[in-house]
Amino acid sequence: MVNRRGRIFYAQVTIRPSDGMVGIEPLDRRITYRSAKAGEIIDHWVHDRGDPQEGPGRDQLALDFDT
C-alpha cells in the first residue's frame, strides 16, 4: 500500500530499493506512478507460498477465535 502525495493505492514492488526509491506497478491502471520513496510505503505483505506439504504459507491469515 502506497501513499504518494496523499493518494493511497495498492501496488506491487517490481524493483528493490536503491537510493531510497522502489519501483512499483500499481494494481489500479488509472494510477501512473511507477516509483515511490521507501517512506511512502505505508503497509506491505509478504507473499511466500511456502511448501504445500508444510501447511498454510505466510500470506494466508490464520485466525484464532479463542482469544
Biopython code that builds the backbone (N, CA, C, O; Angstrom):
import numpy as np
from Bio.PDB.StructureBuilder import StructureBuilder

atoms = [
    (1, "MET", "N", (0.853, -1.151, 0.000)),
    (1, "MET", "CA", (0.000, 0.000, 0.000)),
    (1, "MET", "C", (0.909, 1.227, 0.000)),
    (1, "MET", "O", (1.838, 1.324, 0.801)),
    (2, "VAL", "N", (0.633, 2.143, -0.893)),
    (2, "VAL", "CA", (1.482, 3.313, -1.088)),
    (2, "VAL", "C", (0.663, 4.577, -0.860)),
    (2, "VAL", "O", (-0.491, 4.663, -1.279)),
    (3, "ASN", "N", (1.266, 5.553, -0.197)),
    (3, "ASN", "CA", (0.667, 6.879, -0.043)),
    (3, "ASN", "C", (1.566, 7.853, -0.785)),
    (3, "ASN", "O", (2.570, 8.314, -0.242)),
    (4, "ARG", "N", (1.217, 8.162, -2.001)),
    (4, "ARG", "CA", (2.019, 9.059, -2.846)),
    (4, "ARG", "C", (1.272, 10.361, -3.010)),
    (4, "ARG", "O", (0.247, 10.420, -3.689)),
    (5, "ARG", "N", (1.793, 11.419, -2.380)),
    (5, "ARG", "CA", (1.207, 12.754, -2.440)),
    (5, "ARG", "C", (-0.258, 12.763, -2.018)),
    (5, "ARG", "O", (-1.086, 13.456, -2.610)),
    (6, "GLY", "N", (-0.564, 11.982, -0.983)),
    (6, "GLY", "CA", (-1.913, 11.924, -0.454)),
    (6, "GLY", "C", (-2.841, 10.947, -1.157)),
    (6, "GLY", "O", (-3.975, 10.750, -0.720)),
    (7, "ARG", "N", (-2.388, 10.344, -2.221)),
    (7, "ARG", "CA", (-3.195, 9.347, -2.944)),
    (7, "ARG", "C", (-2.756, 7.967, -2.493)),
    (7, "ARG", "O", (-1.600, 7.585, -2.670)),
    (8, "ILE", "N", (-3.677, 7.224, -1.913)),
    (8, "ILE", "CA", (-3.367, 5.897, -1.373)),
    (8, "ILE", "C", (-3.832, 4.837, -2.371)),
    (8, "ILE", "O", (-4.975, 4.854, -2.827)),
    (9, "PHE", "N", (-2.926, 3.915, -2.700)),
    (9, "PHE", "CA", (-3.265, 2.877, -3.666)),
    (9, "PHE", "C", (-2.420, 1.635, -3.399)),
    (9, "PHE", "O", (-1.393, 1.698, -2.723)),
    (10, "TYR", "N", (-2.870, 0.513, -3.938)),
    (10, "TYR", "CA", (-2.146, -0.749, -3.826)),
    (10, "TYR", "C", (-1.206, -0.884, -5.024)),
    (10, "TYR", "O", (-1.548, -0.509, -6.145)),
    (11, "ALA", "N", (-0.023, -1.424, -4.763)),
    (11, "ALA", "CA", (0.946, -1.623, -5.833)),
    (11, "ALA", "C", (1.836, -2.801, -5.490)),
    (11, "ALA", "O", (1.983, -3.174, -4.326)),
    (12, "GLN", "N", (2.422, -3.372, -6.512)),
    (12, "GLN", "CA", (3.380, -4.461, -6.337)),
    (12, "GLN", "C", (4.777, -3.891, -6.577)),
    (12, "GLN", "O", (5.005, -3.184, -7.559)),
    (13, "VAL", "N", (5.699, -4.198, -5.684)),
    (13, "VAL", "CA", (7.073, -3.739, -5.847)),
    (13, "VAL", "C", (7.736, -4.556, -6.939)),
    (13, "VAL", "O", (7.718, -5.787, -6.904)),
    (14, "THR", "N", (8.326, -3.863, -7.917)),
    (14, "THR", "CA", (8.955, -4.549, -9.036)),
    (14, "THR", "C", (10.468, -4.479, -8.975)),
    (14, "THR", "O", (11.151, -5.366, -9.486)),
    (15, "ILE", "N", (11.003, -3.429, -8.353)),
    (15, "ILE", "CA", (12.441, -3.250, -8.242)),
    (15, "ILE", "C", (12.788, -2.985, -6.792)),
    (15, "ILE", "O", (12.131, -2.177, -6.136)),
    (16, "ARG", "N", (13.792, -3.641, -6.292)),
    (16, "ARG", "CA", (14.225, -3.491, -4.909)),
    (16, "ARG", "C", (14.709, -2.064, -4.650)),
    (16, "ARG", "O", (15.096, -1.354, -5.578)),
    (17, "PRO", "N", (14.683, -1.656, -3.391)),
    (17, "PRO", "CA", (15.093, -0.286, -3.056)),
    (17, "PRO", "C", (16.538, 0.025, -3.443)),
    (17, "PRO", "O", (17.448, -0.781, -3.248)),
    (18, "SER", "N", (16.708, 1.208, -3.991)),
    (18, "SER", "CA", (18.042, 1.743, -4.250)),
    (18, "SER", "C", (17.954, 3.248, -4.094)),
    (18, "SER", "O", (17.101, 3.888, -4.709)),
    (19, "ASP", "N", (18.808, 3.807, -3.294)),
    (19, "ASP", "CA", (18.801, 5.250, -3.015)),
    (19, "ASP", "C", (17.467, 5.713, -2.445)),
    (19, "ASP", "O", (17.044, 6.843, -2.691)),
    (20, "GLY", "N", (16.795, 4.838, -1.676)),
    (20, "GLY", "CA", (15.542, 5.217, -1.037)),
    (20, "GLY", "C", (14.322, 5.153, -1.938)),
    (20, "GLY", "O", (13.234, 5.545, -1.517)),
    (21, "MET", "N", (14.471, 4.670, -3.169)),
    (21, "MET", "CA", (13.344, 4.573, -4.096)),
    (21, "MET", "C", (13.064, 3.109, -4.422)),
    (21, "MET", "O", (13.979, 2.287, -4.460)),
    (22, "VAL", "N", (11.791, 2.791, -4.656)),
    (22, "VAL", "CA", (11.404, 1.452, -5.102)),
    (22, "VAL", "C", (10.604, 1.592, -6.384)),
    (22, "VAL", "O", (9.853, 2.552, -6.559)),
    (23, "GLY", "N", (10.769, 0.635, -7.271)),
    (23, "GLY", "CA", (9.957, 0.577, -8.479)),
    (23, "GLY", "C", (8.658, -0.127, -8.150)),
    (23, "GLY", "O", (8.665, -1.157, -7.476)),
    (24, "ILE", "N", (7.533, 0.418, -8.620)),
    (24, "ILE", "CA", (6.225, -0.165, -8.305)),
    (24, "ILE", "C", (5.391, -0.338, -9.565)),
    (24, "ILE", "O", (5.609, 0.331, -10.575)),
    (25, "GLU", "N", (4.444, -1.241, -9.483)),
    (25, "GLU", "CA", (3.440, -1.457, -10.524)),
    (25, "GLU", "C", (2.083, -1.363, -9.842)),
    (25, "GLU", "O", (1.663, -2.316, -9.185)),
    (26, "PRO", "N", (1.380, -0.227, -9.981)),
    (26, "PRO", "CA", (0.079, -0.075, -9.327)),
    (26, "PRO", "C", (-0.929, -1.107, -9.818)),
    (26, "PRO", "O", (-0.937, -1.464, -10.996)),
    (27, "LEU", "N", (-1.778, -1.585, -8.912)),
    (27, "LEU", "CA", (-2.796, -2.557, -9.291)),
    (27, "LEU", "C", (-3.964, -1.888, -10.012)),
    (27, "LEU", "O", (-4.677, -2.538, -10.776)),
    (28, "ASP", "N", (-4.159, -0.599, -9.773)),
    (28, "ASP", "CA", (-5.197, 0.178, -10.453)),
    (28, "ASP", "C", (-4.567, 0.837, -11.677)),
    (28, "ASP", "O", (-3.620, 1.612, -11.540)),
    (29, "ARG", "N", (-5.077, 0.541, -12.864)),
    (29, "ARG", "CA", (-4.476, 1.048, -14.100)),
    (29, "ARG", "C", (-4.595, 2.564, -14.250)),
    (29, "ARG", "O", (-3.915, 3.154, -15.090)),
    (30, "ARG", "N", (-5.443, 3.196, -13.453)),
    (30, "ARG", "CA", (-5.578, 4.650, -13.522)),
    (30, "ARG", "C", (-4.427, 5.373, -12.837)),
    (30, "ARG", "O", (-4.242, 6.572, -13.044)),
    (31, "ILE", "N", (-3.656, 4.669, -12.030)),
    (31, "ILE", "CA", (-2.515, 5.239, -11.329)),
    (31, "ILE", "C", (-1.308, 5.196, -12.260)),
    (31, "ILE", "O", (-1.001, 4.148, -12.828)),
    (32, "THR", "N", (-0.624, 6.322, -12.420)),
    (32, "THR", "CA", (0.500, 6.379, -13.354)),
    (32, "THR", "C", (1.858, 6.383, -12.669)),
    (32, "THR", "O", (2.882, 6.355, -13.351)),
    (33, "TYR", "N", (1.899, 6.418, -11.347)),
    (33, "TYR", "CA", (3.179, 6.407, -10.642)),
    (33, "TYR", "C", (3.874, 5.065, -10.854)),
    (33, "TYR", "O", (3.237, 4.014, -10.792)),
    (34, "ARG", "N", (5.178, 5.105, -11.103)),
    (34, "ARG", "CA", (5.959, 3.882, -11.297)),
    (34, "ARG", "C", (7.104, 3.771, -10.311)),
    (34, "ARG", "O", (7.879, 2.816, -10.363)),
    (35, "SER", "N", (7.219, 4.740, -9.410)),
    (35, "SER", "CA", (8.232, 4.671, -8.364)),
    (35, "SER", "C", (7.689, 5.386, -7.135)),
    (35, "SER", "O", (6.786, 6.217, -7.226)),
    (36, "ALA", "N", (8.255, 5.045, -5.991)),
    (36, "ALA", "CA", (7.857, 5.657, -4.730)),
    (36, "ALA", "C", (9.050, 5.657, -3.797)),
    (36, "ALA", "O", (9.928, 4.800, -3.891)),
    (37, "LYS", "N", (9.074, 6.621, -2.898)),
    (37, "LYS", "CA", (10.108, 6.633, -1.872)),
    (37, "LYS", "C", (9.794, 5.524, -0.876)),
    (37, "LYS", "O", (8.635, 5.154, -0.684)),
    (38, "ALA", "N", (10.825, 5.008, -0.255)),
    (38, "ALA", "CA", (10.619, 3.934, 0.718)),
    (38, "ALA", "C", (9.691, 4.389, 1.843)),
    (38, "ALA", "O", (8.924, 3.579, 2.363)),
    (39, "GLY", "N", (9.742, 5.657, 2.227)),
    (39, "GLY", "CA", (8.879, 6.194, 3.282)),
    (39, "GLY", "C", (7.420, 6.322, 2.863)),
    (39, "GLY", "O", (6.550, 6.474, 3.721)),
    (40, "GLU", "N", (7.129, 6.265, 1.557)),
    (40, "GLU", "CA", (5.752, 6.347, 1.071)),
    (40, "GLU", "C", (5.048, 4.997, 1.101)),
    (40, "GLU", "O", (3.838, 4.924, 0.888)),
    (41, "ILE", "N", (5.795, 3.933, 1.363)),
    (41, "ILE", "CA", (5.195, 2.604, 1.526)),
    (41, "ILE", "C", (4.611, 2.572, 2.932)),
    (41, "ILE", "O", (5.352, 2.584, 3.915)),
    (42, "ILE", "N", (3.274, 2.532, 3.034)),
    (42, "ILE", "CA", (2.646, 2.620, 4.347)),
    (42, "ILE", "C", (2.258, 1.262, 4.908)),
    (42, "ILE", "O", (2.007, 1.152, 6.108)),
    (43, "ASP", "N", (2.203, 0.243, 4.095)),
    (43, "ASP", "CA", (1.913, -1.110, 4.565)),
    (43, "ASP", "C", (2.404, -2.086, 3.513)),
    (43, "ASP", "O", (2.471, -1.747, 2.332)),
    (44, "HIS", "N", (2.748, -3.294, 3.934)),
    (44, "HIS", "CA", (3.205, -4.295, 2.978)),
    (44, "HIS", "C", (2.844, -5.688, 3.461)),
    (44, "HIS", "O", (2.620, -5.921, 4.649)),
    (45, "TRP", "N", (2.793, -6.600, 2.515)),
    (45, "TRP", "CA", (2.504, -8.003, 2.800)),
    (45, "TRP", "C", (3.567, -8.836, 2.116)),
    (45, "TRP", "O", (3.958, -8.552, 0.983)),
    (46, "VAL", "N", (4.030, -9.858, 2.802)),
    (46, "VAL", "CA", (4.988, -10.791, 2.228)),
    (46, "VAL", "C", (4.190, -11.965, 1.683)),
    (46, "VAL", "O", (3.388, -12.569, 2.396)),
    (47, "HIS", "N", (4.414, -12.277, 0.428)),
    (47, "HIS", "CA", (3.676, -13.371, -0.207)),
    (47, "HIS", "C", (4.626, -14.521, -0.475)),
    (47, "HIS", "O", (5.215, -14.630, -1.550)),
    (48, "ASP", "N", (4.760, -15.374, 0.526)),
    (48, "ASP", "CA", (5.600, -16.554, 0.423)),
    (48, "ASP", "C", (4.679, -17.760, 0.377)),
    (48, "ASP", "O", (4.031, -18.082, 1.372)),
    (49, "ARG", "N", (4.615, -18.409, -0.731)),
    (49, "ARG", "CA", (3.703, -19.537, -0.880)),
    (49, "ARG", "C", (4.141, -20.736, -0.044)),
    (49, "ARG", "O", (3.309, -21.534, 0.389)),
    (50, "GLY", "N", (5.449, -20.861, 0.183)),
    (50, "GLY", "CA", (5.938, -21.968, 1.005)),
    (50, "GLY", "C", (5.727, -23.314, 0.336)),
    (50, "GLY", "O", (5.317, -23.399, -0.821)),
    (51, "ASP", "N", (6.011, -24.347, 1.081)),
    (51, "ASP", "CA", (5.841, -25.705, 0.603)),
    (51, "ASP", "C", (4.426, -26.161, 0.941)),
    (51, "ASP", "O", (4.035, -26.085, 2.106)),
    (52, "PRO", "N", (3.635, -26.635, -0.040)),
    (52, "PRO", "CA", (2.264, -27.061, 0.248)),
    (52, "PRO", "C", (2.194, -28.187, 1.280)),
    (52, "PRO", "O", (1.169, -28.364, 1.939)),
    (53, "GLN", "N", (3.290, -28.951, 1.421)),
    (53, "GLN", "CA", (3.309, -30.027, 2.395)),
    (53, "GLN", "C", (3.400, -29.500, 3.825)),
    (53, "GLN", "O", (3.050, -30.206, 4.771)),
    (54, "GLU", "N", (3.876, -28.244, 3.989)),
    (54, "GLU", "CA", (4.061, -27.669, 5.315)),
    (54, "GLU", "C", (2.803, -26.996, 5.858)),
    (54, "GLU", "O", (2.778, -26.607, 7.026)),
    (55, "GLY", "N", (1.779, -26.851, 5.056)),
    (55, "GLY", "CA", (0.564, -26.176, 5.508)),
    (55, "GLY", "C", (0.474, -24.776, 4.931)),
    (55, "GLY", "O", (1.092, -24.481, 3.908)),
    (56, "PRO", "N", (-0.299, -23.906, 5.586)),
    (56, "PRO", "CA", (-0.512, -22.560, 5.036)),
    (56, "PRO", "C", (0.782, -21.762, 4.958)),
    (56, "PRO", "O", (1.657, -21.884, 5.815)),
    (57, "GLY", "N", (0.889, -20.929, 3.899)),
    (57, "GLY", "CA", (2.034, -20.048, 3.752)),
    (57, "GLY", "C", (1.876, -18.819, 4.629)),
    (57, "GLY", "O", (0.846, -18.631, 5.278)),
    (58, "ARG", "N", (2.910, -17.983, 4.641)),
    (58, "ARG", "CA", (2.869, -16.792, 5.484)),
    (58, "ARG", "C", (1.825, -15.794, 5.028)),
    (58, "ARG", "O", (1.384, -14.969, 5.827)),
    (59, "ASP", "N", (1.411, -15.842, 3.758)),
    (59, "ASP", "CA", (0.437, -14.865, 3.274)),
    (59, "ASP", "C", (-1.003, -15.282, 3.566)),
    (59, "ASP", "O", (-1.924, -14.524, 3.264)),
    (60, "GLN", "N", (-1.221, -16.446, 4.135)),
    (60, "GLN", "CA", (-2.567, -16.895, 4.470)),
    (60, "GLN", "C", (-2.851, -16.581, 5.923)),
    (60, "GLN", "O", (-2.055, -16.903, 6.805)),
    (61, "LEU", "N", (-3.982, -15.953, 6.168)),
    (61, "LEU", "CA", (-4.343, -15.497, 7.508)),
    (61, "LEU", "C", (-4.870, -16.664, 8.311)),
    (61, "LEU", "O", (-5.762, -17.387, 7.866)),
    (62, "ALA", "N", (-4.323, -16.843, 9.483)),
    (62, "ALA", "CA", (-4.807, -17.876, 10.425)),
    (62, "ALA", "C", (-5.455, -17.155, 11.600)),
    (62, "ALA", "O", (-4.778, -16.435, 12.334)),
    (63, "LEU", "N", (-6.733, -17.338, 11.780)),
    (63, "LEU", "CA", (-7.462, -16.665, 12.841)),
    (63, "LEU", "C", (-7.597, -17.573, 14.045)),
    (63, "LEU", "O", (-7.842, -18.772, 13.905)),
    (64, "ASP", "N", (-7.437, -17.000, 15.231)),
    (64, "ASP", "CA", (-7.605, -17.731, 16.471)),
    (64, "ASP", "C", (-8.806, -17.110, 17.191)),
    (64, "ASP", "O", (-8.702, -16.008, 17.729)),
    (65, "PHE", "N", (-9.931, -17.804, 17.203)),
    (65, "PHE", "CA", (-11.157, -17.264, 17.781)),
    (65, "PHE", "C", (-11.248, -17.494, 19.283)),
    (65, "PHE", "O", (-12.230, -17.078, 19.898)),
    (66, "ASP", "N", (-10.259, -18.141, 19.896)),
    (66, "ASP", "CA", (-10.295, -18.416, 21.310)),
    (66, "ASP", "C", (-9.823, -17.239, 22.160)),
    (66, "ASP", "O", (-9.968, -17.270, 23.382)),
    (67, "THR", "N", (-9.262, -16.202, 21.536)),
    (67, "THR", "CA", (-8.723, -15.079, 22.292)),
    (67, "THR", "C", (-9.746, -14.005, 22.505)),
    (67, "THR", "O", (-9.449, -12.985, 23.128)),
]
sb = StructureBuilder()
sb.init_structure("model")
sb.init_model(0)
sb.init_chain("A")
sb.init_seg("    ")
for serial, (resi, resn, name, xyz) in enumerate(atoms, 1):
    if name == "N":
        sb.init_residue(resn, " ", resi, " ")
    sb.init_atom(name, np.array(xyz, "f"), 0.0, 1.0, " ", f" {name:<3s}", serial, name[0])
structure = sb.get_structure()
